[in-house]
């Protein structure tokens, strides 16, 4: 078994060097990697890459990781990744490279494409104002383009490889820079903008808007906290302990509860809007993405390490089901009507569709390698899945469970 010693590498180099070695592995092949520390940044980087591993602490400044090959790491796949859908039937996507695109979701045709980024990551759509925000992890920037033709409007420097933008109902854009511990806030003012960088904590991940719309809630995986930031002025107004490795959040439709997936301890936490921890239960290995059904009955959680989705009663957090997924369920998305739940399998070639009300599996659809994120068409009948390794967008029919078409950007 190959062994790699990274103890003399800097902390900024370790994740990249480890993933470079991981990408050379055949499925099932293992390597032993020695590192000086098993930091929160390294943990989250490996979880996000889908690099499953076992750990052992050898001594105070020495950890041994046994890493198993499966598929190329998510960070090294330059193909189509994130997808968002609008009310008018259009769909927007980007490659983890330079290109962004608008798709006619009814005709299943490419409507516009443009090179806008260095290494685009995720998107946030402000449909009312005709804006699309794109996190550019390669350029350390948040970009704003016109949603119609993808022409650049403006951009702002965000250190730390920004990944996961959001835009509020008022048109305020936010994104975390995980490597720099910051939250970037962009306030619109007519056709102009003002911006601010806020230091929030260690390894901030995917933020969410508070139920009252006045704050941004930022999960800081390295601190085990949710950090509350005022949308009025960017001031930090609260810090709330929720567990080890908070990653993604989901807000209950009635605004009374906020759900947090804690990746490092594999739990689902529930907190009040005031920041009180109400409950925490076990979900599964690398519990990462929570999603609440629109009727507020159920919470789904994607467990990256276990290749499962856990399903909980939203009020009691009683587990009502556990469903198998394909390898590395990187994306977990629920349709706006609540009828369908999509769980992708980045290290496989399928997406699974579950009934939103019963959690019963309805379909397992072969769509291409590196399935990542899903967006649902406004007609409620079809969905679009980004396949990062195959580098196409897969359009699927939700009723029949069939692949309709694959759409490429060039």
C-alpha positions, 0 to 999 in steps of 0.5 A, spaced: 500 500 500 502 506 498 504 511 503 505 519 503 508 523 508 505 530 508 508 532 515 513 537 512 508 540 508 504 547 510 497 547 512 495 550 506 498 545 501 496 538 505 489 538 502 491 539 495 497 534 495 492 529 498 487 530 493 492 529 488 494 523 490 487 521 491 485 522 484 490 517 482 487 511 486 483 506 482 476 505 486 477 501 492 485 502 492 487 505 498 493 509 500 496 511 507 497 518 508 501 521 514 499 529 516 501 533 522 494 535 524 487 533 522 484 540 522 477 542 521 479 545 514 482 538 512 476 534 515 471 539 511 475 539 504 475 531 504 468 530 506 466 535 500 471 532 495 468 525 497 474 522 499 472 517 504 478 515 509 479 512 516 483 516 521 488 514 527 492 519 531 499 516 532 502 522 536 501 529 538 503 532 532 501 526 527 495 523 524 495 517 519 489 517 514 487 511 510 484 514 504 480 509 499 479 511 492 472 512 489 472 517 483 475 523 482 475 528 487 469 533 486 474 539 486 478 537 481 472 535 476 471 541 471 464 540 469 457 542 470 456 542 477 450 547 480 443 548 478 438 553 479 431 554 476 427 560 475 419 561 475 419 562 468 422 555 466 429 557 465 435 554 468 441 556 470 448 552 471 455 553 471 461 549 469 467 548 475 471 552 470 469 559 466 462 557 463 455 559 465 449 558 461 442 559 461 437 553 459 430 554 456 427 548 461 421 547 456 425 546 450 431 543 453 435 547 449 441 552 450 439 559 450 445 563 452 452 561 454 458 565 456 465 565 459 465 569 466 469 566 471 476 562 473 473 557 477 465 558 478 462 554 483 455 555 485 450 560 483 444 564 487 439 567 482 435 574 483 430 573 478 426 579 480 432 584 478 435 580 473 441 578 476 445 571 477 451 571 482 456 566 481 462 564 486 468 564 483 473 560 487 479 560 482 479 568 482 477 569 490 471 573 487 463 573 487 461 575 480 454 578 478 452 577 471 445 579 468 441 573 468 438 574 461 445 574 457 450 573 462 454 579 461 458 581 467 455 587 471 460 587 477 464 583 481 467 583 488 474 580 492 472 575 497 478 571 499 478 564 501 475 560 495 468 562 496 463 557 494 456 558 496 452 564 495 445 566 497 441 572 495 435 575 499 428 577 498 431 584 498 437 583 493 442 582 498 448 577 496 452 573 501 457 568 500 462 565 505 470 565 504 471 558 507 479 558 507 479 566 510 474 565 515 469 571 512 462 572 510 462 577 504 455 581 504 453 585 497 448 591 498 444 593 492 442 600 491 439 601 485 444 599 479 450 600 484 452 596 490 456 597 496 460 591 500 463 589 506 467 583 509 465 580 516 470 576 520 465 570 522 470 564 524 473 558 522 471 554 516 465 558 515 460 554 510 453 554 507 449 560 510 442 561 510 437 567 511 434 567 518 426 566 519 425 574 520 429 576 514 434 580 518 440 576 519 445 571 516 446 565 519 453 562 518 455 555 520 462 555 522 465 548 522 471 549 525 468 552 531 462 548 532 458 555 532 452 558 528 454 565 527 449 571 526 450 577 522 446 583 521 443 584 514 443 591 516 450 593 517 454 586 517 455 586 525 456 579 528 450 579 533 450 572 536 454 565 536 450 559 538 453 552 539 450 546 535 455 541 534 461 539 531 462 541 524 456 545 522 455 545 514 449 546 511 442 549 514 435 549 513 429 553 516 422 550 517 417 553 513 413 556 519 420 560 521 420 556 528 426 552 527 432 551 524 436 545 522 443 544 522 447 538 519 454 537 523 458 533 519 464 531 524 459 528 529 454 526 524 448 529 528 442 533 526 441 539 531 435 543 531 435 550 534 430 556 535 431 563 531 433 566 538 439 561 538 437 556 543 439 549 542 433 545 542 435 538 540 440 534 537 440 527 534 444 522 530 443 522 523 449 518 520 457 519 518 458 526 515 451 528 516 452 534 511 446 537 508 439 538 511 432 539 507 425 540 510 419 538 506 415 544 504 409 542 508 414 542 514 413 535 516 419 531 515 427 533 515 431 529 510 439 529 511 444 527 506 450 522 510 456 523 505 460 517 509 454 512 509 451 513 502 444 514 506 439 519 507 436 519 514 429 522 514 426 525 521 419 528 524 421 535 523 417 537 530 420 531 534 426 529 530 424 522 531 427 518 525 422 515 521 426 512 515 433 511 512 434 510 505 440 508 501 443 512 496 448 512 491 455 513 493 457 520 495 450 523 495 453 530 494 446 533 493 440 533 496 434 537 493 426 537 494 421 540 489 417 546 491 411 542 491 414 537 496 412 531 491 420 529 490 426 528 493 433 528 489 439 525 492 445 525 487 451 520 487 457 523 485 461 517 486 456 513 481 452 515 475 445 515 478 440 520 481 435 517 486 428 520 487 424 519 493 417 520 495 417 527 499 411 525 503 413 517 504 420 517 503 419 511 499 424 510 493 420 512 486 426 511 481 434 510 480 436 514 474 442 513 470 444 520 468 452 520 468 458 520 472 459 526 478 452 527 479 452 533 484 446 538 484 438 538 482 434 544 480 426 543 479 422 546 473 417 550 474 412 545 471 413 540 477 414 535 471 422 535 470 428 536 474 435 538 472 441 535 475 449 537 474 454 531 472 461 534 474 465 528 471 461 527 465 460 534 464 453 535 462 446 537 465 441 531 465 434 533 464 429 527 467 422 526 467 420 525 475 413 521 473 416 516 469 423 516 472 426 517 465 432 521 462 429 525 457 436 529 455 443 531 456 445 538 455 452 540 454 455 547 454 459 546 448 
